[in-house]
Amino acid sequence: MATSIPLNAIALVNPKSGGNMGAQLLQKFSEVLGSDRVFDIIADKGPKKALEAYTGKKNLRVIACGGDGTVGWVLTTIDEVFSAASEKDSRPPVAIVPLGTGNDLARALNWGGKYEDKPVYKILSDVAKADDLNFDRWNLRVVQASKGGLDLDGLNGPYGADDEIAVEKLPLNVCNNYFTMGIDAQISLDFHHAREANPEAFTSRTRNLMFYGKKGSKDLFKRKWKNLMDYVSVECDGVDYTERLKKYGAHSVMFLNIRSYAGGCKPWKDGKKGKSTVTDGLIELVAVDNYDLAVLQAGGSGAGVCQCRKAVVKTTTCIPMQVDGEPCLMAPCTIEIEAKPVQSKMLVRNKKAIYTEHDADVEDWAAIKIQESYKDSRRRKKMQKKNKSNVSLASLGKPTRSSASLASLEK
């Protein structure tokens, strides 16, 4: 048995996340922390009950067990529970046990891309030794939208003939990870519809990622959103970037708060446009064409445009959009993007922390993971090489991007 870890923590578990993993973690955390510090946020209809019960507890740390949506749910509830000015400094920091599909926020904060049966004592040790971080989050305010239901048959654009009704509200009004529009959001929306129609076919994380990769490769030829910028204007900190994005041939426009996107892709590349961090009050604007989208999973990137503190997006037709992986078909509107006035408190796993407690389960788990990590690394390298080869073949005949289009983003 491991020695007890001095940690004042509560675990908020979404048992529906990660297949059966969420339900298993609920039981495992209860055995170690005690049932009074472990909460089923589905049965409790949200994290509010747990957070209110522990309001005022000193040095409290919250462990959110679920996907990016669960973490966002916890952060939003913390905003509500600790809304008074006197309570904002006492908000507890949040660690993550990743149980979702993409787990981009967990990746960005060093908690990993997925939960791999890590022993609870190891999780608690990581949480105890994690570093605090003030995390940027972004308000998305729809300040102008059409009135009443919209029939798309009356609009121009790629969606003009499709039988779908646009909505007037975004799925989420706060962005933790990314807010995007165009072909990538279209793929996310297609995935959403396919999973709703046949949920049993989308229980595998690998199969889900394959769906995205296949759709992205198809758009190399279909180029459905090649004229995206005919219907979208983008202004960042008072500067209009619409023409630059149009000259580049953007099929997707991305606003990124974190480095990880769609299960570990990195559309933003640090360089002369700036370095991506989650604490600087800046959001990154990235342009992605159909070729960029196809090579993201193989380690490629988009074209970094700028970093800004405030952005305004205007659309003149129905455009697919997504917020932190939640997609919708958005009616013509104006959207303002601006940082929330108070940053959230997150925990970043310290990769260099030394685990001093001894536990047979932890040591066995670590030995197995070292072996698996070596094998996975070799498999990933082979897969990336294969993906790059496939993309190169698929892109034969694709016009080389002109120096003028690239230069348009350098101005």
Sequence and secondary structure as in RCSB ss.txt:
>XXXX:A:sequence
MATSIPLNAIALVNPKSGGNMGAQLLQKFSEVLGSDRVFDIIADKGPKKALEAYTGKKNLRVIACGGDGTVGWVL
TTIDEVFSAASEKDSRPPVAIVPLGTGNDLARALNWGGKYEDKPVYKILSDVAKADDLNFDRWNLRVVQASKGGL
DLDGLNGPYGADDEIAVEKLPLNVCNNYFTMGIDAQISLDFHHAREANPEAFTSRTRNLMFYGKKGSKDLFKRKW
KNLMDYVSVECDGVDYTERLKKYGAHSVMFLNIRSYAGGCKPWKDGKKGKSTVTDGLIELVAVDNYDLAVLQAGG
SGAGVCQCRKAVVKTTTCIPMQVDGEPCLMAPCTIEIEAKPVQSKMLVRNKKAIYTEHDADVEDWAAIKIQESYK
DSRRRKKMQKKNKSNVSLASLGKPTRSSASLASLEK
>XXXX:A:secstr
        EEEEE TTTTTTHHHHHHHHHHHHH GGGEEETTTTTSSHHHHHHTTT TT EEEEEE HHHHHHHH
HHHHHHT SGGGGGG   EEEEE SSS HHHHHTTS SS     HHHHHHHHHT EEEEE  EEEEEEEE SS E
EGGGS STTTTS  EEBSS S SEESSEEEEEHHHHHHHHHHHHHHH GGGG  HHHHHHHHHHHHHHHHHH TT
TTGGGSEEEEETTEE HHHHHHHT SEEEEESSS BTTTB     BTTB   SSSS EEEEEE HHHHHHGGGT 
  EEEEEESEEEEEESS EEEEETTEEEEE SEEEEEEE SS EEEEE  TT    S  HHHHHHHHHHHHHHHH
HHHHHHHHHHHHHHHHHHHTTTS    HHHHHTTT 
